[in-house]
Amino acid sequence: MLQIAIGARTGTLAPVIPRAVKVYRVAEITWLIKTVLKDEVGEVWVEGELSNLRHPTSGHWYFTLKDETAPVAGVIFRGNQRPF
């Protein structure tokens, strides 16, 4: 759970992070997720409902894959698209 504290003087919002918590950079957490999935789980197939498909002028496909309880945002980059 993310807790937010409001600065007394500035009124700005700042996360409250307990001292014993490791804070990851975005690159670190994505590497960790990729490594765990690859090394511990192996090949992953995901089944769900495709929604919010967008095809902007960049040629990439942006979408949401969801089931009854959770969504996953996804993208297929233009160079990785194969005939479906």
N, C-alpha and C positions, 0 to 999 in steps of 0.2 A: 504494500500500500504506500502511495506517495503522500507524504504529509507536507503541507506548505505553511511557512511562517511569514507573517507580514512584518517588514522592517519597521521598527518604532519611529524612526526619524523620516525615512524616505517614503514609507507606504508601499514599497515594492514587495513583490512576492519572491520568496526564495525557498528551495526545498530544504526540509529538515532531514539531515542524514546522520543517523547514529554513527558514532566513532568506529564501531567494529564492523561496519558494512563496507564491502568492496564496491567501489563505484567504477563501472566499466565505461570506456569510450565506445562509441557506436561500432568502430572497426573491430574492437576486441570482442564485443558480444556477438556480432555477426559471424566472426571467425569461430568463436566457441560453439555457437549453434550449428554451424556447418560441420565442424569437426566431430561433434557428438553424434549428429545424424549420420555422417559418413562412417565413422569408426564403430559406433555402438549399435546403430540401427541398421545401417546398410541402405540399399535402394528403397526409396519411399514412393509409394503410390497413394494418392489422396483422391477420395471420392466425395463429391458434393454438388450442390447446385451452382451453376455459373450465373452470375448476375453482374449488373453495372458494367457491361463490356463497353469499352471506349476505344476508338481507333482514330487518334488524332493524326494530324498531317505528318508527324514524325515517323509514322508507319508502325510504331510499337502498339501492342494490344495491352490495355490495362483492364483488370477485371477483379471481381471478388468471387471467391469460392467459399460457399457456406453450407452448413448443415443446420439442424434445429437449434443448436446452442452456441455456435461460434463461427466467425468469418475469418478468412485469410485473404489478404490483399496479394495480388499477383501481377506480374508483367511478363510478356513474351516479347523480347526485343526483335526488331525487324529482321536482323540477320539470322535469328534462330527459328523463324517461322517455317514450318513444313506444311505441306497440304494436309488438311484435316478431313 
